Amino acid sequence: MTKQINPTDIFELARSTGRSPSEILDIAQREGWEIVEDAAPMPTQKAERKSVMHDPKGAIELMRQLKEDNIKKLYKNDPYIREGIDAQLAVQAARHTKTKPSNIQYNEQGNIESIKSSVVSGIHATESNQIELMQAIKDNIYKKYGVGSRA
């Protein structure tokens, strides 16, 4: 009786052991396993999923899942990986924050002094500039009368 394994099992073994699917395939072939496309599914497997070898979307999804699982496992177990991933995320977060110059000018006490250009007419008459000015006025009034700041 020959030992049989299907490609789905190869991917599942790769995911659970942390090895690559090609490495699992090589080991299986060296140990005399026969690769069978239509092997009967195990009771714990989903019956509708036969093989990811001929399903590109399923294979891509499985590889993404394997990548996420490996990163989570490495993040949890290896302090150097954790430190590197945290540093990478911090750099990415710093790069994506763009601060636009404010149209509002403040005095030394932090109160609104003036605006650089009109938010009623002209090129700066945008909804976002008007909202920014109204929020600054509201914060200024709250600060002046000692009311809690907006949430």
N, C-alpha and C positions, 0 to 999 in steps of 0.2 A: 504494500500500500504506500503510495507516494504522499508526501506532505504537500498540501496546497494552501496558497495564500493569495488574496486578491489585492489590487492596488489600494483600495480603501483601507485595508488592514495595514498596509505598508505606511500610509500616511498617518494612521492612528498610532502605530508604533513609534514613528519618527517624532510625533508630537509628544508622546508620553515619555520618551527616553531623552529627548533633546538632540538627537542625531538628525542628520539630513536624510530625506527620503532615498536619495541615491545610495547612501551608505547602508541603509537598512536593506535595500534591494540587493546590493552586492553581498552582504552577509547571508541573506536568505538563499541566494543562488549558490554560494559556496557550500552551504550546509544541506543542499539538496532539495530545497523547497521549489515547487512548481508554481509559477505565476499563472493564475487562472482568472479570467475576466468575469465569468458567471458563477462564482462560488456562492453557495447558499448563505444568506445573511445570518449572522449570529442573532439569537433572540434579543440581545441588548441593543442591536443596531437598528437604525431606521430602515425599513424595508424598501422605501422608495428611492433610496440613494444606493446606486449600484457601483459606480466607479467615478472618480474624479479625473481619471486619465483622459477621458473623452469629453469632459465637461469643463471648458475653460473658465467659466464664471465660478463654478464650484471650486476649482483648483485655486484660483486667485483668492477666493474668500477663505479657503482653508489655509493657504500660505499666510495671509494677513493675520488670521487667528493664531497660527503657530508663532509668527513674529511677535504679536502682542503677548502671548503666553510666556515666551522666552524672555522678553524684556521685563515683564512683571516678576518672573522668577529671579532673574539676575538683579533687578532693583532691590528685591527683598533680601537676597542672600549675600550680595557682594557690596561692601561699603565703597569701594573704588568706583564701581559702575554707578552706584547711587549718587556719589559726588559728581561724577561726570555728567550724568543725565540732569541733575539739578542745575549744574553750571550751564549746560546747553539750553535748558528751558529759560534760565534767567537772561542769557544773552538774546535769545529769540524774543522774549518779552520786552527787553530794552529796545530792540530794533524796531518793533512794531508800534511803539508809542510815538506819535507825532504830535507835537504841541503847536497849534497855530497861534500866531501872535494875536493878542487880545485887542479889541477895538476900544476897550475901556481903559482910561488912565486913572490911577489912584494917587492920593496924596500920602504924606508920611504916616498918618494915622490909619491908613488902610481904607479910607472912605473914598467914594466915587468923586472924582474931581471933574472929569469931562470925558467926552468920547472923541476919538480921532477923526471919524467921518460919520456922516448922518446915516442912521438906520431907517430913516423915513423915505428918503429919495436917494438916487444914485446907485452905484454898483454895489455898495455895501447894504442896500435895503433888502436883505434876505431874511427869511424866516428864522434861520438859526442865529443870526446876529441880533435880531429883535428879541428872541427868547433869551439869549445870553445877557443882554442888557436888562431885561425885566427881572431875571433871576438875581443879577448883581444889585439892582435897586432894592429888591425884596430883602436880600441878605443885609444890605446896608441899613435898612429900616429896622430889621430884627436886631442888628448889632447896636444901633443907636438907642433903642428902647429896652434892651436887655431881654428880648424874647429869644427862646431857643432857636437855633439855626434849623434850616430846612433839612429834611431827611434825604 
